[in-house]
Amino acid sequence: MADNGMIGNGIMVGYRITGSPGAAHTLIGQLLNVDGLELARAAVDRTVHSANDFERDLPGMIRMSPLHLELLASPDELVGEGVVQEALIDLLLAGTTVEWRIEVPVDRAKTKYKGYVFDGFVRTWKHGKPIKERQVYEFEINFDDDSFDIEAAAVSAF
């Protein structure tokens, strides 16, 4: 639940197979940090050189930055959070695009969450440097979708 998450205290991240709306999302536990939830529109130069000294841009395509997840590692792939972490590595190896869901609490009581939903794939996995005697896994998720859905605040879908 990322009590130290950069997006906010209590953030939750999960995934499910794309195109299976009835299936539950698999919640990723032992989440230490989430970084990179950013949309940016490209600026396309449309300057026409003339007596006007100002350059002009028009809005280009939108790019979503990679999403970085840092987890407390559970190397045992047969029990607990290790099962989910091993599944993330398997998604990377298979090159599978899945639906990602990020929930950010909108109140301190964590009764309502704003949801962000998109399709993406696991691009990188790294057994990171130990932090304060803890092993960590680092994953990078890249965007692979036609849209980015922002849902109204509601109770958690997890």
N, C-alpha and C positions, 0 to 999 in steps of 0.2 A: 504493500500500500504506500510505499514511498514517502515515509515521514520526512525524508530529506529531499523529496523530489523538487526539481527546479520549477515545474509547472505549478505545483501546489501540494500541500499536505493532504494525503489521502487519495492521490491519483491511483487509478486502476487501469490495467492494460490487459487485453485479451484478444483472442483470434478464433476464427472458425473457418471451415471450408467455404470458399466463395460460392454463392448460389444456393446456400442451404439456410434460408431465412427462419425455418422452424427450429433449427439446431441451436443449442446454447453455445455461447462463447466459452472457450477455455481460458480461465483466469490465470495470468502469469503471476505466481507468488514470489516472495522474497525480492521484490523490486526495491532497489536502493535509490535509483535515480533515473529520470527520464529527461531527455534533452532533444531539442530539434524540431518541435512542432511549429513549423513556420511555413506560411505561404507567401510567395513573392512574385509579383507580375514583372515580366521583362519590360524594359523600356526600349522601344524601337525608334531609332533616330529618323525624323521626318523633316529635318532642317532643309530649307531651300535658301541657298546663299543669295542675298539681295541686300538692299539698304538696311534691312532689319538686322541688328547685331545679336539677336537671341536665337539660341538653338531650341528646337522643339522635339518632343517625343510623342509617340502614340503608344497606348497600352498594348503590350505583346501577350504572349502565353504565360500561364501561371505555372510556377514550379514549386513543388513541395520539397523542403529540405529533408534529408534523411533523418529518421527517428532513431535516436540512440537509447538503448535500454541497458542498464547496469543491474545485474542480479547478484545476490549472494549465491555462490555456486553450491550446487548439490550434485557432486559427481556420480553418485550412485543412481544409475538410470532405472533401477527397479523399484524404488520407493519414493514416496512423497513428491516434493517439487522436482526431484531429479527426473521423473517421468516426463513432465512438461518441458523441462530444459532440454532433454534429449530429443523430444519431438521438434523443438525449434531448430536444433542442429540438423535433424532429418529433413525439415522443410528447406533448409539451405542446400543440402546435398541434392535434393530432388528438383530444386528450382521451382518450387510450388508457390503460386500466388494465392494468398488467403485474405479474408476480410479481417481487418484490424479494428478494434474498438478501444478508444481511450475515453475514460470518464474522469472528469475533474470536478471535485466538490464545489458547490456554489455557496455553501454556508458552513460555518464552523462545526455545526452538529453533524455534518456529513449525512444529511437526510435526503438531499437532492444533488444530482450530478448532471453536468452538461456533457453530452456525448459527441465525440468526433469519430466518424466512420469512413474508412477508405480501404481499397484493396492495395496490397503491397507484398513484397517478398523479402525474406531474410537474405541480405547481401553478404554480411560478414558475421563471424563468430570469433571471439578471442577469449582465451583463458587469461584474464587480466592479471596485473600485478596484485599481490595481496595488499589489502588495505587494513591496517590495524589488526594483523594476524588473520584476516578473513580472505578466503579465496573468492574471486569474483569472475563472473562471465559477462562479457560485453557483446551485445548484438546490435547490428545496424539494419534497420528496416527501410527499404526504398519503395517509393510510391509507384503503383502500376494500375492506374484507374482513369476513368473519364470524368470523375467527379469527386468531391470532398464534401461529405454531409456533416452539417452542424445541427445537432438535435437540441430541442428546447430542454430546459432543466426538468428532470423527473427523477423518480426513484431509480436506483441502480438496476441495470439489466443483468448484472452478475448475480 
